Every structure is written in C-alpha cells, then in structure tokens.
Amino acid sequence: MHCIPKLSEKLAPRTERYYTSFGGPNGSARRQRFTKDHKESEQLYRRWVVETYDDSADIVIRDGSGFKGDLERTLPLGP
C-alpha cells in the first residue's frame, strides 16, 4: 500500500497555513496549502484527498482507543 500524504501538524513558516506535501506526477515535491484554521484545514484536506485520490483511497477514522485518533491513510498497490 502507498501512503496518502498527511495534513501538517504545524503551520508553514512563510505562509502560516496548514498543508500537505506529496509527490507530483513527475516525482517532484508538491505542496497543497489550506487555511490558517486547523479545523477548517482538516475539512478541506479530507475533501482534497477524496478529489485527488478518488475511490482508490481507503480512509479509516480511528476511534481513539489505543491510538492518537489519527486518520489511517492508505492506497492499494494496484491491480
């Protein structure tokens, strides 16, 4: 499985917005920026994941029992 990029824990220094870093189509490093508000950025991030990875992404929300309450982000390896 391939990992789906995580939402940053901290604001980016220059833009002061939450973001996710991911590999572009040619392998170059890319960054998707969201807002300065963490809750709003989480919502925008989730929408971005669905739009970017379509149905190939399995997103599981953990209930927090024994975990930090993070999202598990994975992609299937392919056909």
Secondary structure as GFF3:
##gff-version 3
##sequence-region A 1 79
A	DSSP	beta_strand	2	3	.	.	.	ID=ss1
A	DSSP	beta_strand	19	23	.	.	.	ID=ss2
A	DSSP	beta_strand	29	33	.	.	.	ID=ss3
A	DSSP	alpha_helix	38	53	.	.	.	ID=ss4
A	DSSP	three_ten_helix	54	56	.	.	.	ID=ss5
A	DSSP	beta_strand	58	61	.	.	.	ID=ss6
A	DSSP	beta_strand	71	75	.	.	.	ID=ss7
###
